[in-house]
Amino acid sequence: MGSSQQLLLQEKAPYAPVEAPCPYFGTCGGCSLQDISYADQLTLKAQRIQRAFGSLGLVPSIPVIPVDEPWRYRNKAELTFGCSEGRMTLGYHAARSFWRLVDLEDCLLLPEPSAQVIQEVRTLAEQTGLPAYNPKTHQGFFRYLIIRHSRCRKEVLLCLITTSGNRSIVEKIVDRLMERIPAIASVYWGVSQKLADVAVPEELIHLRGSKYLEDELGPFRLQIHPLSFLQPNGAQAHRLYEQIDRLLPETSRRVAWDLYCGIGLVGFYLSKSFQTVYGIDVEPHHLEMARINATRNGLNNIDFRVGRTESLLMDRRFWLQEAKPDVIALDPPRAGLHPQTLNGILAARPAAIVYLSCNVQSLVRDLQGLLCGFPRYRLSDVMAFDMFPQTPHMELLTVLAR
């Protein structure tokens, strides 16, 4: 047992155990808190956050905002194909294992239509006689299945990712799936020859149904692409984004930056109270969806720019003269900020900085850099949102003010 698992067991020890409802609990690597009550999960997460923020000095008690429903909340799943005893498997990686997979019939974090999709896709893939991809030998055909669910439309989008070739076989699978499962609204085929174990295809082909999945988040109507980033719990994401504007200090509301903007949702919420919002992301397909969704919602005061955040922040003439920010909001990858990004934010001297993170360690490290830099900022607000019930993860919202 690794040190992280031992620590988790120690943290859970004071709480009365409950029976985990999932038959895969303990084997699957997806959940690790099902055996304590939801109330105890929130207490455990609050303690973890408070401990991590201890290095920043005196930090007030940090609330953890609960979800309304801690089961079947995820709007996206990424599953991996494998083989066990000559049979096709489809599921998540096993706990503490890179190679082993847990063959799933259902996942209690996913909406119910997803269970039927998993079962049907595995059966149809196995019937083709083509093998699952083997990450050790780099041979095989079937690699991943992405399922996206629209709670408002009760529909799903599928992306079947394979190695190259055999399009006709994929199309036969897709046609049979759509006959059997009416909830399927859109299907893509992704082709990947990458050696890395990541469900991001090099080529993406729309095969059947609508081009995008229709969904809603708070007041916004969204179209979602197979590879769009979206928080896994829409209702909780709305609560999180709503808080951003409420927590901002009294300051000018002329210009806001939305760094690592993805499909632009933070910028959408900020656009209601700022004259201009600049959204920046390195992925062109994210910004394509951001522009589509901004237009759908009548948001004409957001300017999206493609590029690496740390590179764009080096263009001081533009960022410090033409578009000097009053507020900078950022939601970086788990690894946190590039040092050049941190320096560029400080050089821009916004009145307030909003930092969203799902990794408390990298967040605290970056906050130390921002709080010790110049100009001087203070930590004005910290809130945690339980976006991931049954797991140790959470989403944090921090606001720094000058």
Helices and strands as residue ranges (DSSP letters): H 3-12, H 38-53, G 54-56, E 64-65, E 76-84, E 87-93, E 101-103, H 112-127, E 142-150, E 155-162, H 167-180, E 184-191, E 203-209, E 213-217, E 220-224, H 234-247, E 255-259, H 265-270, E 276-281, H 284-296, E 302-306, H 309-312, H 316-317, I 318-322, E 327-330, H 339-348, E 352-357, H 360-372, E 378-385, E 395-401
